[in-house]
Amino acid sequence: MEGEDLYSDFGDFDGGHGKPQTVGAAEPQPAGGAVAVAAAAGPRPPLVTVPAGAADLYADLFDSEGGGGSTLLKTQVAELTNRVQHQDMQLAALQQENGELGRRCTTLATNISALYNTAKLELQRKDTEIQQLRERHCNWPVSSAAAGAGAAGAAA
């Protein structure tokens, strides 16, 4: 493999002189690794023709000093910077709102739990009071006058 041109299948370039160049197709190498045989086989068929000025494809993005030379590029950078700043402000506002909503959620959960426990205790108190009233009512001495009045009141 020593002496073999690993990049020969990429074609020859003119060094930036602006002339169209032909890039050849990759040819299969013989099993013995004889590079000279492949090169002596003749010209390779063109794979791609590179038009003049193709090297200047990105020339509008940079000026001669290597900095950003395009007004469009500078405008896009400014717009993207503004978008990032705006989105950072939105993120901060949403994080603050999220924190506030988290605190409110915790407060509501605490309040609902307190209400539930209070209602549960109130029901137990009422059940105990009802039970005491039933026991008191069942233990009242029943007189014949009270029993007759109760029967007369029930018939009416």
Backbone as numpy.savetxt, mean C-alpha at the origin, in Angstrom:
# Nx Ny Nz CAx CAy CAz Cx Cy Cz
38.80 -19.79 -24.34 37.97 -18.61 -24.34 38.84 -17.35 -24.34
40.12 -17.53 -24.12 41.01 -16.38 -24.08 41.12 -15.78 -25.48
41.00 -14.49 -25.58 41.09 -13.82 -26.87 39.76 -13.72 -27.58
38.73 -14.32 -27.05 37.40 -14.30 -27.68 36.72 -12.97 -27.37
36.09 -12.38 -28.36 35.38 -11.11 -28.18 33.97 -11.43 -27.69
33.73 -11.21 -26.44 32.44 -11.54 -25.84 31.32 -10.63 -26.32
31.65 -9.46 -26.82 30.65 -8.49 -27.21 30.53 -8.35 -28.73
31.05 -9.29 -29.47 31.03 -9.18 -30.92 29.63 -9.26 -31.49
28.71 -9.90 -30.81 27.35 -10.00 -31.33 26.55 -8.72 -31.15
27.11 -7.71 -30.47 26.43 -6.43 -30.31 26.70 -5.47 -31.45
27.62 -5.79 -32.32 27.88 -4.96 -33.48 28.98 -3.96 -33.23
29.28 -3.20 -34.28 30.33 -2.19 -34.22 29.69 -0.83 -34.13
30.26 0.04 -33.34 29.73 1.38 -33.18 30.75 2.38 -33.70
30.27 3.51 -34.17 31.15 4.48 -34.82 31.85 5.41 -33.84
31.63 5.24 -32.58 32.30 6.10 -31.60 31.62 7.45 -31.45
30.36 7.59 -31.84 29.62 8.82 -31.64 29.76 9.83 -32.75
30.10 9.40 -33.99 30.25 10.34 -35.09 28.93 10.62 -35.80
27.84 9.98 -35.40 26.53 10.26 -35.96 26.22 9.51 -37.25
27.05 8.55 -37.66 26.79 7.79 -38.87 25.98 6.56 -38.51
25.05 6.16 -39.40 24.32 4.93 -39.12 25.26 3.74 -39.08
25.06 2.87 -38.14 25.90 1.69 -38.00 25.04 0.45 -38.12
25.61 -0.61 -38.59 24.91 -1.87 -38.73 25.34 -2.78 -37.60
24.38 -3.35 -36.95 24.66 -4.29 -35.88 24.37 -5.67 -36.43
25.34 -6.56 -36.35 25.19 -7.88 -36.95 24.53 -8.87 -36.02
24.00 -9.93 -36.64 23.38 -11.01 -35.88 24.46 -11.88 -35.27
24.16 -12.48 -34.16 25.12 -13.37 -33.52 25.22 -14.65 -34.32
26.46 -15.08 -34.57 26.67 -16.30 -35.31 27.06 -17.39 -34.34
26.61 -18.60 -34.58 26.99 -19.69 -33.66 28.49 -19.96 -33.76
29.12 -20.21 -32.63 30.55 -20.47 -32.58 30.79 -21.96 -32.81
31.83 -22.30 -33.54 32.16 -23.72 -33.73 32.53 -24.36 -32.40
32.38 -25.65 -32.31 32.61 -26.38 -31.07 34.05 -26.25 -30.60
34.99 -26.11 -31.50 36.40 -26.03 -31.14 36.79 -24.67 -30.60
35.92 -23.70 -30.62 36.22 -22.38 -30.11 37.07 -21.57 -31.07
37.05 -21.87 -32.33 37.87 -21.15 -33.30 37.17 -19.87 -33.70
37.58 -18.76 -33.11 36.99 -17.47 -33.38 37.39 -16.98 -34.76
38.59 -17.29 -35.17 39.10 -16.82 -36.46 38.27 -17.39 -37.61
37.78 -18.61 -37.50 36.98 -19.23 -38.55 35.67 -18.48 -38.71
35.03 -18.09 -37.60 33.76 -17.38 -37.66 33.95 -16.00 -38.25
35.05 -15.33 -37.94 35.30 -13.99 -38.45 35.63 -14.03 -39.93
36.26 -15.09 -40.40 36.65 -15.20 -41.80 35.49 -15.64 -42.68
34.35 -15.98 -42.10 33.22 -16.50 -42.87 32.59 -15.43 -43.74
32.89 -14.17 -43.53 32.35 -13.11 -44.36 31.53 -12.14 -43.54
30.94 -11.16 -44.22 30.15 -10.17 -43.48 28.87 -10.78 -42.92
28.50 -10.28 -41.78 27.28 -10.77 -41.13 26.09 -9.98 -41.65
24.91 -10.59 -41.71 23.72 -9.86 -42.16 23.32 -8.84 -41.10
22.77 -7.68 -41.52 22.39 -6.66 -40.53 21.19 -7.11 -39.71
21.27 -6.86 -38.42 20.17 -7.16 -37.52 19.35 -5.90 -37.26
20.05 -4.80 -36.99 19.39 -3.54 -36.68 20.20 -2.42 -37.31
19.53 -1.45 -37.90 20.21 -0.27 -38.41 19.93 0.88 -37.45
20.98 1.46 -36.91 20.86 2.56 -35.95 20.87 3.86 -36.74
19.80 4.67 -36.68 19.76 5.91 -37.45 20.70 6.96 -36.88
21.06 7.92 -37.73 21.93 9.02 -37.30 21.20 9.83 -36.23
21.88 10.25 -35.21 21.29 11.05 -34.15 20.66 10.23 -33.04
20.72 8.90 -33.15 20.13 8.07 -32.11 20.90 8.20 -30.80
22.16 8.51 -30.89 22.95 8.69 -29.68 22.50 9.92 -28.91
21.83 10.85 -29.59 21.36 12.07 -28.95 19.94 11.93 -28.41
19.51 10.69 -28.20 18.15 10.43 -27.73 17.86 11.15 -26.41
18.84 11.20 -25.52 18.64 11.81 -24.21 19.37 13.15 -24.09
19.75 13.72 -25.21 20.52 14.96 -25.17 19.74 16.11 -24.56
18.41 16.12 -24.68 17.63 17.23 -24.12 17.52 17.17 -22.61
17.94 16.05 -22.02 17.84 15.93 -20.57 19.01 16.57 -19.84
20.13 16.75 -20.51 21.32 17.30 -19.85 21.93 18.38 -20.72
22.47 19.39 -20.07 23.17 20.43 -20.84 24.65 20.05 -20.95
25.45 20.92 -21.54 26.85 20.60 -21.80 27.66 20.44 -20.52
27.21 20.98 -19.42 27.93 20.85 -18.16 27.51 19.63 -17.37
26.58 18.84 -17.89 26.16 17.62 -17.21 24.98 17.82 -16.28
24.52 19.02 -16.07 23.38 19.27 -15.19 22.08 19.18 -15.97
20.98 19.36 -15.29 19.68 19.33 -15.95 19.56 20.51 -16.88
19.40 20.30 -18.17 19.37 21.39 -19.12 18.00 21.66 -19.67
17.10 20.76 -19.51 15.78 20.91 -20.11 14.84 21.63 -19.15
14.14 22.61 -19.69 13.15 23.33 -18.89 12.04 22.37 -18.49
11.70 21.47 -19.40 10.66 20.48 -19.11 11.07 19.60 -17.94
12.31 19.16 -17.93 12.80 18.31 -16.85 12.78 19.07 -15.52
13.22 20.32 -15.54 13.20 21.12 -14.31 11.78 21.33 -13.82
10.85 21.56 -14.75 9.45 21.74 -14.38 8.89 20.47 -13.77
9.21 19.33 -14.38 8.73 18.05 -13.85 9.29 17.79 -12.46
10.55 18.10 -12.26 11.15 17.90 -10.94 10.46 18.79 -9.91
10.20 20.05 -10.28 9.52 20.97 -9.36 8.11 20.47 -9.04
7.39 20.00 -10.06 6.03 19.49 -9.83 6.05 18.26 -8.94
6.99 17.36 -9.18 7.08 16.16 -8.35 7.48 16.50 -6.92
8.34 17.47 -6.76 8.72 17.91 -5.41 7.52 18.49 -4.68
6.73 19.29 -5.38 5.51 19.85 -4.77 4.54 18.75 -4.39
4.40 17.75 -5.27 3.48 16.64 -4.97 3.94 15.88 -3.73
5.24 15.65 -3.63 5.78 14.94 -2.47 5.52 15.73 -1.19
5.75 17.05 -1.24 5.51 17.88 -0.06 4.03 17.87 0.31
3.15 17.97 -0.69 1.71 17.95 -0.44 1.29 16.61 0.17
1.82 15.52 -0.38 1.47 14.21 0.14 2.05 13.99 1.54
3.21 14.57 1.84 3.75 14.50 3.19 2.85 15.22 4.18
2.32 16.38 3.77 1.39 17.11 4.65 0.11 16.31 4.84
-0.41 15.70 3.78 -1.61 14.88 3.90 -1.35 13.70 4.82
-0.18 13.08 4.69 0.18 11.95 5.54 0.21 12.36 7.00
0.82 13.50 7.29 0.89 13.98 8.68 -0.51 14.25 9.23
-1.38 14.86 8.40 -2.75 15.14 8.84 -3.52 13.85 9.09
-3.35 12.87 8.20 -4.04 11.59 8.38 -3.52 10.83 9.59
-2.22 10.92 9.84 -1.68 10.26 11.03 -2.21 10.91 12.30
-2.34 12.23 12.31 -2.88 12.93 13.47 -4.35 12.54 13.67
-5.11 12.52 12.57 -6.52 12.13 12.65 -6.66 10.69 13.11
-5.78 9.81 12.63 -5.81 8.41 13.05 -5.55 8.28 14.54
-4.59 9.05 15.05 -4.33 9.03 16.49 -5.52 9.50 17.30
-6.16 10.59 16.83 -7.34 11.12 17.52 -8.48 10.09 17.51
-8.70 9.47 16.36 -9.76 8.46 16.27 -9.46 7.25 17.15
-8.19 6.90 17.27 -7.80 5.80 18.16 -8.11 6.13 19.61
-7.81 7.37 20.01 -8.12 7.78 21.39 -9.63 7.78 21.62
-10.39 8.28 20.65 -11.85 8.31 20.80 -12.41 6.89 20.87
-11.86 6.00 20.08 -12.32 4.61 20.09 -12.07 3.98 21.46
-10.91 4.23 22.02 -10.59 3.71 23.35 -11.55 4.27 24.40
-11.83 5.56 24.33 -12.76 6.20 25.27 -14.15 5.60 25.13
-14.61 5.42 23.89 -15.94 4.83 23.68 -16.01 3.40 24.20
-14.97 2.62 23.96 -14.96 1.24 24.46 -15.02 1.22 25.98
-14.29 2.12 26.63 -14.31 2.20 28.09 -15.69 2.59 28.59
-16.30 3.60 27.94 -17.62 4.05 28.35 -18.68 2.97 28.15
-18.63 2.27 27.03 -19.62 1.20 26.78 -19.45 0.08 27.80
-18.21 -0.25 28.12 -17.96 -1.28 29.12 -18.50 -0.86 30.48
-18.31 0.40 30.85 -18.83 0.89 32.13 -20.36 0.87 32.15
-20.98 1.27 31.02 -22.45 1.22 30.94 -22.97 -0.21 31.05
-22.32 -1.14 30.39 -22.73 -2.54 30.45 -22.63 -3.07 31.88
-21.50 -2.81 32.53 -21.33 -3.29 33.90 -22.33 -2.64 34.84
-22.62 -1.36 34.65 -23.62 -0.68 35.48 -25.00 -1.29 35.28
-25.38 -1.53 34.02 -26.69 -2.13 33.73 -26.78 -3.54 34.32
-25.69 -4.29 34.24 -25.67 -5.64 34.79 -25.87 -5.62 36.31
-25.18 -4.70 36.98 -25.34 -4.56 38.44 -26.75 -4.09 38.79
-27.31 -3.19 38.00 -28.67 -2.69 38.25 -29.69 -3.83 38.10
-29.51 -4.68 37.10 -30.41 -5.84 36.94 -30.29 -6.79 38.12
-29.08 -7.02 38.61 -28.91 -7.88 39.77 -29.59 -7.27 41.00
-29.46 -5.94 41.15 -30.10 -5.27 42.28 -31.62 -5.39 42.19
-32.18 -5.18 40.99 -33.64 -5.29 40.81 -34.11 -6.71 41.04
-33.33 -7.71 40.56 -33.71 -9.12 40.78 -33.72 -9.45 42.27
-32.72 -8.92 42.99 -32.67 -9.14 44.44 -33.86 -8.48 45.13
-34.22 -7.26 44.72 -35.37 -6.56 45.30 -36.67 -7.30 45.00
-36.83 -7.79 43.80 -38.04 -8.55 43.43 -38.11 -9.83 44.27
-37.00 -10.51 44.42 -36.97 -11.73 45.21 -37.34 -11.43 46.67
-36.85 -10.34 47.22 -37.18 -9.97 48.61 -38.66 -9.64 48.73
-39.24 -8.94 47.75 -40.67 -8.62 47.78 -41.51 -9.89 47.70
-41.12 -10.84 46.89 -41.86 -12.11 46.79 -41.82 -12.87 48.11
-40.63 -12.90 48.72 -40.52 -13.60 49.98 -41.36 -12.92 51.06
-41.37 -11.58 51.09 -42.15 -10.84 52.06 -43.64 -11.05 51.81
-44.06 -11.07 50.56 -45.46 -11.23 50.22 -45.94 -12.65 50.57
-45.13 -13.64 50.34 -45.52 -15.02 50.64 -45.53 -15.30 52.14
-44.79 -14.55 52.92 -44.71 -14.75 54.36 -45.72 -13.91 55.14
-46.56 -13.11 54.49 -47.57 -12.31 55.19 -48.62 -13.25 55.77
-49.02 -12.94 56.97 -50.10 -13.77 57.52 -51.40 -13.48 56.78
-52.12 -14.50 56.46 -53.35 -14.34 55.70 -54.52 -14.41 56.69
-55.30 -13.31 56.81 -56.47 -13.29 57.69 -57.69 -13.62 56.86
-58.78 -14.01 57.50 -60.00 -14.37 56.80 -60.63 -13.14 56.18
-60.50 -11.99 56.77 -61.08 -10.76 56.23 -60.27 -10.33 55.01
-59.00 -10.49 55.08 -58.16 -10.10 53.95 -58.34 -11.06 52.81
-58.56 -12.33 53.12 -58.77 -13.33 52.08 -60.11 -13.10 51.41
-61.17 -12.71 52.15 -62.47 -12.44 51.57 -62.44 -11.20 50.74
-61.73 -10.18 51.20 -61.65 -8.94 50.44 -60.87 -9.18 49.17
-59.86 -10.04 49.23 -59.07 -10.35 48.05 -59.93 -11.11 47.05
-60.81 -11.99 47.55 -61.66 -12.77 46.64 -62.71 -11.90 46.04
-63.26 -10.95 46.82 -64.29 -10.04 46.31 -63.67 -9.10 45.30
-62.46 -8.65 45.55 -61.78 -7.73 44.62 -61.45 -8.46 43.32
-61.21 -9.75 43.38 -60.87 -10.51 42.19 -62.11 -10.75 41.35
-63.30 -10.90 42.00 -64.55 -11.13 41.28 -65.02 -9.87 40.57
-64.71 -8.71 41.12 -65.16 -7.46 40.55 -64.37 -7.14 39.35
